[in-house]
């Protein structure tokens, strides 16, 4: 069967999900590596499996995963089912709204809630709930799957988010985030003690070449984007510390990646190594104590506590603060009690 005939036959049964064209100066590269660098939320093994199934096409012809990309090659990923377009479905759900006026809305997001629809999270997100709550507003009636969103926090990070309710507010707030004039402070529990009561972490952040689900710090700045995090030690529990963190930039997983980079991963952070016992004794009682803490806090110990910005209409500086959530507070109290118990034993 000729190449063109094959594609025309398959065209009736397969649907294109991705399409990329190699640059004129593209050097030799395996097609699975080429696609892995361009498609998020997919493993190289899945791309290889797709190639084995005949779902990877180069210039409309199926290729194996070890095919070497050449300049101007057209690479397609096809499947037996149509590509699912994200449809923003309004959902009536509880939202912890702490402030609202005609331009902005502040939400204290609970841990476990995804901010906006994406691959694998089509419903139950904060934006699904806001689209229902604000369905009377023009901004939330269009095709934008992230209406009003000017920043975000991770699924398992709790805390404050500001949402724009109209285009003017969205542009204004977006520019403040771009200019880094928004003031954001987080509270975190991290492994280890610090020699200095406060400091600054600087290091470019980009996708980890070995695991694209997490971010990596490139100290020399050869990759990634410039990122700066300021920290202050609020309380030390010998083996972990409670920090106040202030973001100067707003990169994906910035705090989580920076803290791992300096050897102090967030307590309970499974993706960055904080869900293991990194500091402490070898005693069984201590290990059990830490495991009990992990059982209370099923996530990274990070909370977006405060948020300050210039109001897009009034031009006045407004500031919002929030309580540390109950799961983090419970773990903090356990460590305080544990430290007191050790001092009494001594």
C-alpha positions, 0 to 999 in steps of 0.5 A: 500500500502506498504511503498516501493511500495508507494515510487516506484510509487511516484518516477515516478511522483515526483522529489527530491529537497533536501535530508538530513540524521540525525546524529547518535546522533540526538535528537528529533526534529520536521521535519519542524524545522529540514528542516527549519534549513537546507534550506535557503529562505524558511519559516516554513509554506511552509515546513508545507504545503509541508508536508500536500501535502505529499511532505516531506518523511522520510525514503521514507515515507510521514510524517506530519510536527510534525513528530519527527526526529530520529537518522539516519533518511533520510529526502527528499523533493520531488516536482511534477517538476524537481529541477531547476539547476541554469544555468548561462546565459550570458546577454548583459547589462550595467556595470559601469566598472571603471577599468580593466586589464588582471587580475582584473576588478572593477565594481561600482554596482548600487543599486537594482542589485543582484550580482550572480544568486540564488533562485529567481534571475536567470537572470539580475545579475551582474555575468550574465552581466560579463559572457557576457562581459568576455565570451572570458575568460576560467574562464567564460566558465565553469559551475561555477555560480559565476566565478571570484567572491571573495566577494559580496554586498547586492542587495540594497547596491551600490558600488565597487566590484573587479572581478578576470579574471583568476584562479590565480587572483581569488585565490590571491584575495580570500586569501586576503579577507580570511586574512582580508587584503583588505581595504574596506570603506563604507558610510552610513546614520544611525539613531541617534547621537553618543557620540563618534566621532569614535568607534568599534562594535564587536559581532558574527553574524549568522542567526536570529533564528526567521527570517532566511532572516536576520542576528542577533548579538550574543554578547556572541559569543555563535553562529555565526561568529566573526565580527568587524566593525569600524565607524567614524562619518563624519557628524551629522544631529541631528536625523541621522548621516553619517558614514564612516565604515571600515570592519575588517571582511566580514560577511553577512549583517555585517554593517546592523546587527551591526548598528541595534545591537547598536541602529543605524539601517541604514536609510531606511533599511526595513529588520533591522527596519530603514524604520521607524521614529526612532529619531526626533520630533512628528511634522507632518512636520518632519514626512512628511520630513522623508517620502519624504527622504524615497521616494527618497531613496528606500533602505538602505543608504549604499554605498561601497565607496572605495576598496584597495588591493594588485594587484595579478600580480604586487604585488603593492597596488592599491586603488579605490574610488567612488562617493556617488550615487545620491539617497544617495547624494540627501537625505544628501543634504535634511538633511543638508538643514533641519538642516540649516532651523531649526537653522535659525528658532531658 
